[in-house]
Amino acid sequence: MPTENPILPNTCFVRLNTVQTYAIPELAHEKLDALNPLRHLIDCSPIQDVKPTTETKSNIDSDTQITEGDQEDEEILRGSKKSKSELLSVLPHQHFSESDGVLDLTFSLSLNKHLQGGKEPQVSIRLIVDAAPGCGGIAWPAGQILSSYLTQTYQTTTSLSNKTIIELGSGTGLVGLIAGKLDPLCTTYITDQAPLLDIMRKNVLLNVLEDNVKAVELNWGEPVPSTVPSKPDIILAADCVYFEPAFPLLVQTLADLSDPSTLILFCYKKRRKADKRFFSLLKKKFTWAEVMDDPNRGIYNREAITLLSLRKIPEKNQVEKRK
Ligand SMILES: C[S@@+](CC[C@H](N)C(=O)[O-])C[C@H]1O[C@@H](n2cnc3c(N)ncnc32)[C@H](O)[C@@H]1O
């Protein structure tokens, strides 16, 4: 039976109590992540009867074998290990209201709370969260981390003023909404597939950001629609690497939308070894570096989350690279 999740009360913990559910580790992890993106962080009650079989282990190809992180999850799922992550300390304060289904997220604007004499400047976003239209309907930790980074750096290293910004795979729209809220002078396009449009539009209205945040359908790998600018100044993407068939589509869209001057902030949660295929595709067109000026970096890195800054390789060098 699912049990209530205290962090996102409209989602559930699921006890895996059949061998069949665990028999395909990739799918099991995807399903669990979709139901509860914070599942790695919270104590799980002991779970019995969950053991990968020899047969299933031999069915996994070398690229999709369980990683160390997965191994830890497996122990947590089996109840032999309890998880209490530091990550909760760097995510925004959040409160979910059962009555209206709205999640309130409060981000700190200051890097050093003590400098503010105890009164910490904050910015809040209200989000309708709903897992029904797909995994994007809830606020994932990577999105919260990218939002926190923007909140803490938009007045210094990541200026948003007068910038055109596109968020890919926005889900609820959180990251783009935060950008729009932080700087009314930027224009932000939060984009996702059609089933997420309704929730994104509602969240724009809920935060009274209609003037500078637009919700638009954008499917990776398809021609960029005329409703979004073809070359934005900034592209934001959080937790968009999780479904292997979409890897080339995402790289294509990143390439279509960018040139070497585009800043791409890409918050990535490593889930499985197969993710390396995404980076093999990415390196044909982009270089990347870890964003180092986030004071929370050490904490979320330990949860296999990394914030990267991507740059498109000039076309002529891409050709040379392929030779
Ligand atoms: C794990 S969710 C992350 C949502 C949000 N960025 C966050 O951090 O909370 C991945 C998002 O990618 C979107 N997505 C997946 N495949 C896509 C595609 N082919 N085109 C556009 N969006 C896609 C999903 O709909 C979903 O909203």
The ligand as an ORCA input file, in Angstrom:
! r2SCAN-3c Opt
* xyz 0 1
  C      11.770     14.840    -14.588
  S      10.736     16.036    -15.315
  C      11.522     17.529    -14.808
  C      10.544     18.663    -14.722
  C      11.118     19.987    -14.222
  N      12.187     20.456    -15.072
  C      11.610     19.866    -12.806
  O      12.850     19.878    -12.586
  O      10.778     19.767    -11.892
  C      11.220     15.973    -17.060
  C      10.400     16.867    -17.972
  O      10.817     16.699    -19.323
  C       9.683     16.703    -20.158
  N       9.952     15.992    -21.412
  C      10.273     14.692    -21.561
  N      10.403     14.376    -22.853
  C      10.144     15.512    -23.553
  C      10.108     15.826    -24.948
  N      10.359     14.889    -25.868
  N       9.820     17.085    -25.312
  C       9.587     18.032    -24.363
  N       9.599     17.805    -23.029
  C       9.858     16.546    -22.626
  C       8.639     15.972    -19.324
  O       7.319     16.225    -19.780
  C       8.918     16.523    -17.943
  O       8.175     17.677    -17.682
*
